[in-house]
Every structure is written in structure tokens, then in C-alpha cells.
Amino acid sequence: MKKNLLIAVALVAGPLLWASAAQAGLEITLGDSTSGAISFTSVGNNSQLDVTFTSSPFIGAATVDGATPGTYSLSAFSPATVVATLSGENFTFDATETFDFSDPAGDMLAGTVTWNQITDNSFNPSLHNTAVMGNLAVSSCSGMTPGFQGTFCNPTDIIDYTFTTLGTPLDMLVTQPAGSTGSTESAGISSGEVTPAPPIGHGLLVLLVVGGMLFGGELWGRGKKLFSLGAAA
């Protein structure tokens, strides 16, 4: 019974786990921005920066798993200038911007990105959202590349990007007096990625199926044992 149950579990869970892994493997890779810039400016209180797009949008090349290069764009923040507050080694803030991607293969993805954290303590800080279930609310999506639509055409996806190299890490920049030489740094995008939100549905289904089969198998085994004992009596 146990051997048959394990075989059944493998047959059911295997394809689901494979599908989840395959879906999670596809990503849109963002290259260096060819236009657009953002500035980080100390306000002189050792804990806050003004973050402003000095030119926008960010535009650059992007590919789906190394396929034919397409393009991406990221708009200016809304609001246009946000205050980022140092918290530990990172900066917290709240802003949104719009994201667009398309390629000659016919893939396209657009939506609104919500940010709340700049990961710091580096010459190449990056933008993230601590709500890892998805910070890109998809507004339109279609795809011709195999797997694109099934991977990215979700209610939400995940996006992050890393800035080009700064002369001063942001946690040091914040200590500069307001308006002084060296109180402002500017950067573009050096790299980034868009990935699907974790496939919770698949994982949960696998757990439910496996758990149900194990529980059912255990009950069946106990029932069979009790029936045998009753018959013997």
C-alpha cells in the first residue's frame, strides 16, 4: 500500500512541481538604461534623501531569457520627488512608476510598479518591494514566446533593478550638509529583472494533493486493520 501511495504521489506531484519550476525559470532581463537619470540628494539631517527623476523615462534593452532584444521603459516616480528615510542599512519610501516592455517576437507587458525600499550599503543600490508576492500590478500582457503568457500574464509580477555605480554609498551621502558639494549623486539603471510571482497556487495544490493522499491512505490502512481484527474476533 505504502509503495503504491508513494508512486501515486510522485505521479501527481511531479508534473505540478515541474510546471512550477519551469514557470519560475523564465525572466525578463533589463539591461543598462540608455536614457533617464535619477538623483539622490541629502537634506542635511543624516537620515533622509530626496529622490527625484532628473530626466525620464528610463529606457533600455531587455530580453526574455536571452531571446531577441526588446525594449523597456520606466517612468518617473509618482510623486515626482520622494523622501527616502534611512532604516538600518536601507532606505524606506513609497512611490509608484509605470513599466512597459515589448519585443519583436510579439511579447508585451505593462503595469504599475510599487516601491518601498532602496537596498543600500553598496555603490550600486537597488530598488525593491518588501511585499515579495508581487510589486508590478499588470495592466496589459500578451506573448508569442513559448511560456511568456503563462509566466508573466498574472495579476502581479515581481520587478527590481540596480542602479549604476555611485561615487558615494547612500548611507554616506545622507551625512552631507544640504546644498554642499557632494550632497547629490545621479544614477541610471545597470541591470534588473522581471519574474513571475511565486506560484503559490501550484505549491498549495501539491501540498493538498499529497497531504490528502497520505491522510486518506493512513485512514484506509487503519480501517483495513480494524476490519481484520473484527473479523478475527
C-alpha positions in Angstrom: 0.0 0.0 0.0 2.7 2.5 1.0 4.7 1.7 -2.1 1.7 2.3 -4.3 0.8 5.5 -2.4 4.4 6.9 -2.9 4.1 6.1 -6.6 0.8 7.8 -6.9 2.1 10.9 -5.0 5.1 11.1 -7.4 2.9 10.8 -10.4 0.6 13.6 -9.2 3.1 16.0 -7.6 5.9 15.5 -10.1 4.2 17.3 -13.1 2.9 20.1 -10.8 6.3 20.7 -9.3 7.9 20.6 -12.8 5.4 23.1 -14.1 6.0 25.5 -11.1 9.8 25.2 -11.6 9.5 25.8 -15.4 7.3 28.8 -14.9 9.6 30.3 -12.2 12.6 29.9 -14.5 11.5 32.4 -17.2 12.5 36.0 -16.7 12.8 39.4 -18.4 16.3 40.7 -18.1 16.7 44.5 -18.1 19.9 45.9 -19.5 21.7 49.3 -18.9 19.4 52.3 -19.4 20.3 54.3 -22.4 18.4 57.4 -21.2 16.9 58.6 -18.0 18.5 59.6 -14.7 17.6 59.8 -11.0 19.2 61.9 -8.3 19.7 61.3 -4.6 20.1 64.5 -2.6 21.0 64.8 1.1 18.6 67.1 3.0 21.2 67.5 5.7 19.6 65.7 8.6 21.8 62.5 8.4 18.8 60.3 7.8 16.9 61.4 4.7 17.4 61.8 1.0 15.2 63.5 -1.7 14.9 61.0 -4.6 14.0 62.7 -7.9 14.0 61.8 -11.6 16.1 64.4 -13.3 15.2 63.0 -16.7 12.8 60.3 -17.6 11.8 57.7 -18.5 14.5 55.1 -18.1 14.8 53.3 -21.4 16.9 50.3 -22.3 17.2 46.9 -23.9 15.5 43.9 -22.4 15.3 40.2 -23.3 13.2 37.2 -22.4 15.7 34.5 -21.5 18.3 35.9 -23.9 15.9 35.9 -26.9 15.5 38.7 -29.5 16.2 42.0 -27.6 13.2 44.2 -27.0 12.9 47.5 -25.0 11.7 48.5 -21.6 10.8 51.9 -20.1 10.2 53.0 -16.5 8.5 56.4 -15.9 9.3 59.0 -13.3 8.2 58.3 -9.8 4.8 59.4 -8.5 5.1 61.6 -6.6 7.9 63.2 -8.6 10.1 63.6 -5.6 10.0 61.2 -2.7 11.7 61.3 0.7 13.7 58.2 1.5 14.4 57.6 5.2 17.4 55.6 6.4 16.3 52.5 8.3 19.2 50.2 9.3 21.2 49.7 6.1 18.3 50.5 3.7 16.1 53.4 2.9 12.3 53.2 3.1 9.9 55.3 0.9 6.7 55.0 -1.0 6.4 55.6 -4.8 4.9 54.2 -7.9 6.0 54.2 -11.6 4.8 52.7 -14.8 6.7 49.9 -16.6 6.5 48.8 -20.2 8.2 46.0 -22.1 7.9 44.8 -25.7 10.0 42.8 -28.2 9.9 42.0 -31.9 8.6 38.5 -31.1 5.3 40.0 -30.0 5.7 39.8 -26.3 4.5 42.8 -24.2 4.0 43.6 -20.6 2.8 46.8 -18.9 1.8 47.8 -15.4 2.3 49.9 -12.3 5.2 49.3 -10.0 5.0 50.0 -6.3 8.3 50.6 -4.5 9.1 50.8 -0.8 12.8 50.1 -0.3 16.2 51.1 -1.6 18.7 48.4 -0.6 21.8 50.3 0.4 25.3 49.8 1.9 26.6 49.5 -1.7 28.0 51.6 -4.5 25.2 50.0 -6.6 21.9 50.3 -4.6 18.8 48.7 -5.9 15.1 49.2 -5.7 12.8 46.5 -4.2 9.5 46.0 -2.6 9.4 44.0 0.7 6.0 42.6 -0.3 7.6 39.7 -2.3 4.3 38.4 -3.6 4.5 40.9 -6.4 5.1 44.7 -6.8 4.2 45.0 -10.5 0.4 45.2 -11.0 -0.1 44.0 -14.5 -2.4 46.2 -16.6 -1.8 44.5 -20.0 0.1 41.5 -21.2 0.4 39.2 -24.2 3.0 36.9 -25.6 4.3 34.9 -28.5 7.5 33.5 -27.0 6.7 30.0 -25.6 5.8 30.2 -22.0 5.7 34.0 -21.9 1.9 34.4 -21.4 1.6 31.7 -18.9 4.5 33.1 -16.9 4.0 36.9 -16.9 0.3 37.5 -17.7 -0.6 37.4 -14.0 -2.4 39.9 -11.7 1.1 40.7 -10.3 4.7 40.0 -11.1 8.0 40.9 -9.4 10.4 43.6 -10.6 13.7 45.0 -9.2 16.6 47.0 -10.7 20.1 48.0 -9.7 21.5 51.5 -10.2 24.7 52.3 -11.9 27.8 52.9 -9.7 27.7 55.8 -7.4 30.7 57.8 -6.1 29.3 57.6 -2.5 27.1 55.0 -1.0 23.7 56.5 0.0 24.2 55.9 3.8 27.3 58.1 3.5 25.7 60.6 1.1 22.9 61.3 3.7 25.5 62.7 6.1 26.5 65.5 3.7 25.2 69.0 4.5 22.3 70.1 2.3 23.4 72.1 -0.7 27.1 71.3 -0.2 29.4 69.9 -2.9 28.9 66.2 -3.0 25.4 66.2 -1.5 23.9 64.9 -4.7 24.5 61.7 -6.7 22.9 60.7 -10.0 22.4 57.3 -11.5 20.8 55.2 -14.2 19.9 51.6 -14.4 22.7 49.0 -14.7 20.6 45.9 -14.6 17.2 44.5 -13.5 14.7 41.7 -13.9 11.1 40.8 -14.0 10.0 37.5 -12.7 6.6 35.8 -12.0 5.3 36.0 -8.5 5.9 32.7 -6.6 3.5 30.0 -7.9 1.7 29.6 -4.6 -1.3 28.0 -6.3 0.8 25.1 -7.7 2.6 24.7 -4.4 -0.6 24.7 -2.4 -2.2 22.3 -4.7 0.7 19.9 -4.4 0.6 20.1 -0.6 -3.2 19.5 -0.6 -3.0 16.6 -3.0 0.0 14.9 -1.2 -1.5 15.6 2.2 -4.9 14.3 1.2 -3.5 11.1 -0.3 -1.3 10.4 2.8 -4.2 11.1 5.2 -6.6 9.0 3.1 -4.1 6.2 2.8 -3.5 6.2 6.6 -7.2 6.1 7.3 -7.6 3.3 4.7 -4.8 1.3 6.4 -6.3 1.7 9.9 -9.7 0.8 8.7 -8.5 -2.3 7.0 -6.6 -3.3 10.2 -9.7 -2.8 12.4 -11.8 -4.8 10.0 -9.3 -7.6 10.0 -9.3 -7.6 13.8 -13.1 -7.6 14.0 -13.3 -10.5 11.5 -10.8 -12.5 13.5 -12.8 -11.9 16.7 
